[in-house]
């Protein structure tokens, strides 16, 4: 999957920071999806993995002139690329997604990509570190830290239910 993702990273001119982040999200999503498949969960590991790698395609510098959020642009790009099955994985991954039922991750694949994004900055971090990293960029959202963390922890519990992998295994 990472080889396929590299082609998209190149074509959409991912800067180094976005390539590093996306590769980590993809690797975490892959590991979680494989653990679920090994435990007998019916999910498409390839879709979850590629969804992790390409979740932020809407942040491509090629789209810089478009004022729409990357969670709108990403699904449009993925659909145009013939990957409509990745659209919801891209749309439902941001830290704020669970705040609204219209964008909250619903399926296990969506929750895996959301969670993988919560654990990957430029390196694998804890949920707390990642939320704090994002708040450093958007301090006006500090009042949402506690509720965002509660929602992320609830999704973490769902993502790890029934598999041999634990959150600390991802570091």
N, C-alpha and C positions, 0 to 999 in steps of 0.2 A: 504494500500500500504506500509506503513512504516514497518509492520510486515514482509511482503514479502522481502522488502529491507534489513531488519535486517538479514535475512537468508543469503543473498548475502554478506553483510558486514562481517558476521562471516566466511563464507566459503572462502572469498578472503582476510581475515585477515586485514581488514581496521584498521589502527591505529586510535587512538582517534581523532586526528585533522581531518582526512579524513571522519570519521564517522559523526562528528559534522557538518562539511561543507556540506556533501552530504545530511544529514537529513534536513538541512535548505533549500538547493536548492530544494529538493523534496517537502517540505512543501509549499514553495513559488510557485513552478510550479503547485502543486495541487490546491492551492487557486486561481491562475489565470485561470487554465483550468476550474475549477468549475464555476467561474464568467462568462467565455465565454459560457459554456454550459447553464447556467441560462439565458443568453442573447439570446439564440437560435443558437449559433454557432455550426456547425456540427464538433465536434472533439471528440476523444476518451480520456476522462479524465484519465482513467486507464493508457493508454500508455504514456500520457504526464507526469503524476505523477511518474510512475516507471522510465521513462526516466530521470526525474529530480533527483531521488534518485540514479540512477546508472550511471549518466553521466561520472563520474570519475573512473569507474571500471578499466580502463587501468592504473591507478596509484597504483594498488594493489601491495603490497610487494612481492607477488608470481610471479610477472612479472619483478622484479628488474633486472634480468640478460639480459633482452631484450632491446636493444638500441633504438627501435622504440618509437616514441612519443605516449603518452597516447591516443591521438585522432586517432591513427591507431590501437593500441592494444585494446582499449575499444570496438569499433565496432566488432572486431574479436571475443572477449570474448562473447559479447552479442549474436552474431550469433551462436556461439558454444553452448551457453546456451539455444538456442531455442527462442531467443528474437530478431530476425532480425529487427523487427519494431522499435527497440530502437537504432539501429546502427547510423542512421543519426543524431539523437538527441545527441549522444555522440560525433560524429565527428565534429559537427558544433557549439559546445558550447564555445570554448575559446575566450578570449578577442580579439585575433588577427584574428579570423575567418572572420569577415566582411571585412577585408582588401583585400581578394581575392575572386573573384566570385566562384571559385571552392570549397570554404569552407564556404562561407557566409550562414547564416541561411536563408532559403527560405520560408518554410511553417510556419504557425502560431505555431504549436507545437515546431518546431525548434527554433523559436524566443522566445517562452515562456521559454524554458530550457536555452537558451543563456542568456536571461534577468535575470532569477532566479539566475544563476551563477554570474552575475554581481552584484547582491544585497546581496549575502551570502558569507561571509568569515567564521569567527568563530562565527559571530553574523550577524544580518541583518544590512547592512550599505547602505549609499547612493552610487550612481554610482561613484561619485568623490572619495569617500573614498576607494572603492574597486579597482579602477584603480590605485590610489596612493599606496595602499597596495601591489599590484602586481609590481608596478614600484620600490618599495623598494627592492624587490627581484631581479629585472632585470633593474637596473638603466640605462643600455645602450639603453633602449627603451624609455627614457624620451621624446625624440623628437616626439614620436608618441602619447603622451598623449592627445593633443587637438583633433586630428583626431579620435582617439579611443573613446573619450568622445562624439564627434558629432555623430559617428555611433551608439553608445550605446543609446544616447538620441533619435535618430530616431527610433530605434527598440522599445524603451520604449513607444514612442507615438503610434506605431502600436499595441503593446501588450495591451495597455489600451484603445484603440479606441473601443467604443461601449459597454463598461462594466461599472458597477457602482463603481467598485474598482478604487482607485487612488494610485499612487506610495507611498505616505505618509501613506497609510493604512497598508503597509507591515511591518512597524516597530513595 
